[in-house]
Amino acid sequence: MIDKLYSYVAGECEADNLDAVCNQEVMLGGHLYGNLMAEKLYDTLIGARAKMVKDLKNPKFDATIIRNPYYLKKLIDC
């Protein structure tokens, strides 16, 4: 790609046609929204996992509370 840039600057080649297939990588709205939601979900789950690991390392933490829906909601809401 950098070679093409240098060639274009030197005047050895012409600019690409914007209608070419290789230039049609623009994401549709639904794909963009889906990727954004997937990224946000991933970040939330990583954060919840970190909090759960921190709780489990605490010797005073009761590990049976992990199955409690309120505990899981607290992990995700924070």
C-alpha positions as CSV (number, residue, x, y, z in Angstrom):
1,M,0.0,0.0,0.0
2,I,2.8,2.4,0.8
3,D,4.4,1.6,-2.6
4,K,1.2,2.7,-4.3
5,L,1.2,5.9,-2.3
6,Y,4.8,6.7,-3.3
7,S,3.9,5.8,-7.0
8,Y,0.9,8.2,-6.9
9,V,3.0,11.0,-5.4
10,A,5.7,10.5,-8.0
11,G,3.0,10.6,-10.7
12,E,3.7,7.0,-11.9
13,C,0.1,5.9,-11.4
14,E,-3.4,7.3,-11.3
15,A,-5.8,7.6,-8.4
16,D,-8.1,4.7,-7.7
17,N,-11.7,4.6,-8.9
18,L,-14.0,5.2,-5.9
19,D,-16.5,2.8,-7.4
20,A,-14.0,-0.1,-7.5
21,V,-14.9,-3.2,-5.4
22,C,-11.8,-2.8,-3.2
23,N,-13.0,0.6,-2.0
24,Q,-16.5,-0.6,-0.9
25,E,-15.6,-1.6,2.6
26,V,-18.0,0.9,4.2
27,M,-20.1,-0.8,6.9
28,L,-23.8,-0.6,6.8
29,G,-25.6,0.8,9.8
30,G,-26.7,-2.5,11.2
31,H,-23.2,-4.0,11.0
32,L,-21.7,-1.0,12.7
33,Y,-24.3,-1.1,15.5
34,G,-23.8,-4.8,15.9
35,N,-20.1,-4.4,16.2
36,L,-20.5,-1.6,18.7
37,M,-22.9,-3.7,20.8
38,A,-20.6,-6.7,20.7
39,E,-17.7,-4.5,21.8
40,K,-19.7,-3.0,24.6
41,L,-20.9,-6.5,25.8
42,Y,-17.3,-7.8,25.7
43,D,-16.1,-4.9,27.9
44,T,-19.0,-5.4,30.3
45,L,-18.2,-9.1,30.6
46,I,-14.5,-8.5,31.1
47,G,-15.3,-6.0,33.9
48,A,-17.7,-8.4,35.6
49,R,-15.1,-11.2,35.4
50,A,-12.5,-8.9,37.0
51,K,-14.9,-8.0,39.8
52,M,-15.8,-11.7,40.4
53,V,-12.1,-12.7,40.5
54,K,-11.5,-9.9,43.0
55,D,-14.4,-11.1,45.2
56,L,-13.2,-14.7,45.0
57,K,-9.7,-13.8,46.2
58,N,-11.2,-12.3,49.3
59,P,-11.2,-14.9,52.0
60,K,-14.3,-13.5,53.6
61,F,-16.4,-13.9,50.4
62,D,-19.0,-16.6,50.4
63,A,-18.6,-18.4,47.0
64,T,-22.1,-19.7,47.1
65,I,-23.5,-16.2,46.5
66,I,-22.2,-16.4,42.9
67,R,-25.4,-18.2,41.8
68,N,-27.5,-15.4,43.2
69,P,-29.1,-13.3,40.5
70,Y,-28.8,-10.1,42.5
71,Y,-25.0,-10.6,42.8
72,L,-24.8,-11.1,39.0
73,K,-26.9,-8.0,38.4
74,K,-24.6,-6.1,40.8
75,L,-21.6,-7.2,38.8
76,I,-23.0,-6.1,35.5
77,D,-24.6,-2.8,36.7
78,C,-21.4,-1.3,38.2
